[in-house]
Amino acid sequence: MGIDVTVERVIPLPCERVAAYAMDWRHDAEWTQGIRTARLTREADAGGFGAGAEVTRTAYFLGRRIDYVLRVAAYEPPGLLDMVSVAGPLPMHVTYTFEPLPDGGTHARIRVRGDASGLYRPAGPMMGRKVRSSLVKDLRDLERQVSRRAGG
């Protein structure tokens, strides 16, 4: 069963600031639902974080602990971070995009595509709704975290 969920939010903060925070794996647990830890487990070929880097996340979803690795497929700050799972229980593809708005705000979008087969097949019908709900909260929390760091 395939999942393809996209959520969007206008965040009234500068695109560069929103994207810099969201694209920094060290902040994943602060704004992404269910993530308890995230660590850089492979650097990009050029060093640091970028295309080819891998981030290992530990999360809880539907009451289960999930350990998975996302490899950065594309990294074009401040507009795009595209990641594909290379290890974990569900194949998934996560894309963050950020577009500056004329008023100085940001149009933020997260898209998650995945395959709810195997262990997650029985939960398949509710997974899309759960993923959507989580992503809506993620963008709300992203706005809150970046606002806090900006001093309001």
C-alpha positions as CSV (number, residue, x, y, z in Angstrom):
1,M,0.0,0.0,0.0
2,G,1.5,3.3,-1.1
3,I,1.5,6.5,1.0
4,D,1.9,9.9,-0.6
5,V,1.2,12.8,1.7
6,T,2.0,16.5,1.2
7,V,1.4,19.2,3.8
8,E,2.1,22.9,3.4
9,R,2.2,25.9,5.7
10,V,3.0,29.6,5.3
11,I,5.5,30.6,8.1
12,P,5.8,34.3,8.6
13,L,9.6,34.2,9.0
14,P,12.4,34.5,6.4
15,C,13.0,31.5,4.2
16,E,16.7,31.3,4.9
17,R,16.1,31.1,8.6
18,V,13.3,28.5,8.4
19,A,15.2,26.3,5.9
20,A,18.5,26.5,7.8
21,Y,16.8,25.3,11.0
22,A,14.7,22.6,9.3
23,M,17.6,21.2,7.2
24,D,19.9,20.9,10.2
25,W,19.6,17.2,11.3
26,R,20.7,18.3,14.8
27,H,17.2,19.9,15.2
28,D,15.2,16.9,14.0
29,A,14.0,15.8,17.5
30,E,12.9,19.4,18.3
31,W,10.3,19.7,15.6
32,T,9.6,16.3,13.9
33,Q,6.9,14.2,15.5
34,G,8.1,10.9,17.1
35,I,11.8,11.4,16.5
36,R,13.8,10.9,19.7
37,T,17.3,11.0,18.3
38,A,19.0,11.8,15.1
39,R,22.7,11.5,14.3
40,L,24.9,12.0,11.3
41,T,26.3,8.5,10.6
42,R,27.9,9.2,7.2
43,E,29.2,12.5,5.9
44,A,28.7,13.7,2.4
45,D,31.5,13.0,0.0
46,A,32.6,16.6,0.3
47,G,32.4,16.3,4.1
48,G,29.7,17.4,6.6
49,F,26.1,17.4,5.6
50,G,25.0,17.4,2.0
51,A,24.2,15.0,-0.8
52,G,25.3,11.5,0.1
53,A,25.3,12.1,3.9
54,E,23.2,9.7,6.0
55,V,21.2,10.5,9.2
56,T,20.2,7.7,11.5
57,R,16.9,8.5,13.3
58,T,15.2,6.7,16.2
59,A,11.5,7.4,16.2
60,Y,8.2,6.0,17.6
61,F,5.3,5.5,15.2
62,L,2.1,3.7,15.9
63,G,3.6,2.6,19.3
64,R,6.6,1.0,17.8
65,R,10.3,2.0,17.9
66,I,11.6,2.5,14.4
67,D,15.3,2.9,13.6
68,Y,16.0,4.1,10.1
69,V,18.6,5.7,7.9
70,L,17.9,8.5,5.5
71,R,20.4,9.3,2.8
72,V,20.4,12.8,1.4
73,A,19.6,12.6,-2.3
74,A,19.5,16.4,-2.9
75,Y,20.6,19.3,-0.8
76,E,20.1,22.7,-2.3
77,P,19.6,25.2,0.6
78,P,17.5,27.1,1.2
79,G,15.1,25.5,-1.2
80,L,15.3,21.7,-1.1
81,L,16.3,18.8,1.1
82,D,15.4,15.4,-0.4
83,M,16.1,12.2,1.5
84,V,15.5,8.5,0.8
85,S,15.5,5.7,3.4
86,V,18.3,3.2,2.9
87,A,17.7,1.2,6.0
88,G,14.6,0.7,8.2
89,P,11.2,-1.1,8.2
90,L,9.5,1.0,5.6
91,P,10.8,2.4,2.3
92,M,10.2,6.1,2.3
93,H,11.1,9.3,0.5
94,V,11.0,12.6,2.4
95,T,11.2,16.0,0.6
96,Y,11.3,19.4,2.3
97,T,10.9,22.5,0.1
98,F,11.0,26.1,1.2
99,E,10.0,29.1,-1.0
100,P,10.4,32.7,-0.1
101,L,7.2,34.8,-0.2
102,P,7.0,38.4,-1.3
103,D,6.1,39.5,2.2
104,G,9.2,38.0,3.7
105,G,7.6,34.8,4.8
106,T,8.2,31.2,3.8
107,H,6.0,28.6,2.0
108,A,7.1,25.4,3.6
109,R,6.2,22.0,2.3
110,I,6.9,18.4,3.4
111,R,6.1,15.4,1.2
112,V,6.4,11.8,2.4
113,R,6.1,8.9,0.1
114,G,6.4,5.3,1.3
115,D,5.3,1.7,1.1
116,A,3.2,0.4,4.0
117,S,3.8,-3.2,3.3
118,G,5.1,-6.1,5.5
119,L,4.9,-5.4,9.2
120,Y,2.8,-2.2,8.6
121,R,0.3,-3.6,6.1
122,P,-2.5,-4.0,8.7
123,A,-2.1,-0.4,9.6
124,G,-1.9,0.8,6.0
125,P,-5.3,2.5,5.7
126,M,-4.7,4.6,8.9
127,M,-1.0,5.3,8.1
128,G,-1.7,8.0,5.6
129,R,-4.0,9.9,8.0
130,K,-1.4,9.5,10.8
131,V,1.4,10.7,8.6
132,R,-0.6,13.7,7.5
133,S,-1.5,14.6,11.1
134,S,2.2,14.3,12.1
135,L,3.4,16.4,9.3
136,V,0.8,19.2,10.1
137,K,2.2,19.2,13.6
138,D,5.8,19.2,12.3
139,L,5.2,22.4,10.4
140,R,3.5,24.0,13.3
141,D,6.3,23.0,15.6
142,L,8.9,24.2,13.0
143,E,7.3,27.6,13.1
144,R,7.3,27.7,16.9
145,Q,10.9,26.6,17.2
146,V,12.2,29.1,14.6
147,S,10.1,31.9,16.1
148,R,11.6,31.1,19.6
149,R,15.1,31.2,18.2
150,A,14.3,34.5,16.4
151,G,13.1,36.0,19.7
152,G,9.4,36.0,18.9
